Amino acid sequence: MNRNGLAKRIIPCLDVKNGETVKGTNFVGLRSAGDPVELGKAYSDAGADELVFLDITASVEGRKTFADMVSRVALEINIPFTVGGGINALEDVERLLYAGADKVSVNSSAICNPRLIDRIAGKFGSQVCVCAIDARLDEDGWHCYVKGGRERTPLSLFDWAREVADRGAGEILFTSMNHDGVKQGFANEALARLSDEVPVPVIASGGAGTMAHFRDAFVKGKADAALAASVFHFGEIEILELKAYLRQEGINVRI
C-alpha cells in the first residue's frame, strides 16, 4: 500500500510495570528506565511525533491499565498518545480515552476475541484502534504470540494482520520478538511484506540500535512509523538528531 506522501513518525514507547518504565531484551530481563510521566514529558518536548504507553503486565495479571497514570502523562504532553495493556472491553477503552489517551492498543485480547476490534472501531472510529501484534520468526514461519510473548498462537503474522485491518483497526504495531531489545535492526523483510499486504499504517517495533536502523525501517521495511524504547530511554539516540539524520537521508519527517 503506497502511503509515501505522509511524514514518517518517530514514536518512543514506555513499557510500564508497577508504575515505572522498564526495558528488556527479547521480552525478558527487565530493568528500570525511569518515571513514565517524566519520560513522556521529555519525549513530547524533544520532538517525538507520538507516544505509546504499554502496561506490560496487565494482560498477564488480569489487571486494568492504571487510568490515573494515563491522566498524569496526558497532562504533560501535547502529542498523540496510545495506551495498551489489559483492554478487554469497550468500557476499558472509554475509561482510557476519558483519562486522556488518543488511541488504544489491543493485542492478546483481540486474538482471544477478534470482534473486539470491530466493536472499538465501530464505536470510537478506526483511528482509535491500534492492533499490536507480537510475532516471532519460528522454523515454520512468522507466528503471533500472546501474554507478553509467553504463548504461541496458531495465527500467522500476515493472515492476522490482514484480518485486523479488515475488521477496522486503524494501525498495526508489529513487534518482532526476535529483534526486540537486540539493537541489530528491525525485521525489514516482514515489515515490507506487511506494508504491501495491509491497507493501514504499519508501525515498526523491535530492533532499533542506530539511526541507520530507523532509515532502513522506512526505506527497506516501508514502515509508516518506527517505535523504540531503550535507545531513547538511555540517551543513546536523541530524537531531534535522529530526525535531522533522516532528513539528510531523504526521508520525510516533521521537525
Buried (B, 14 or more C-beta within 10 A) or exposed (E): BEBEEEBBBBBBBBBBBEEBBBBBEBBEEBEEBBBBBEBBBBBBEBBBBBBBBBBBBBBBEEEBBBBEBBBBBBEBBEBBBBBBBBBBBBEBBEBBBEBBBBBBBBBBBBBEBBEBBBBBBBEBEBEBBBBBBBBBBEEEEBBBBBBBBEEEBEBBBBEBBBBBBBBBBBBBBBBBBBBBBBBEBBBBEBBBBBBEBBEBBBBBBBBBBBBEBBBBBBBBBBBBBBBBBBBBBEEBBBBEEBBBBBEEBEBEBEE
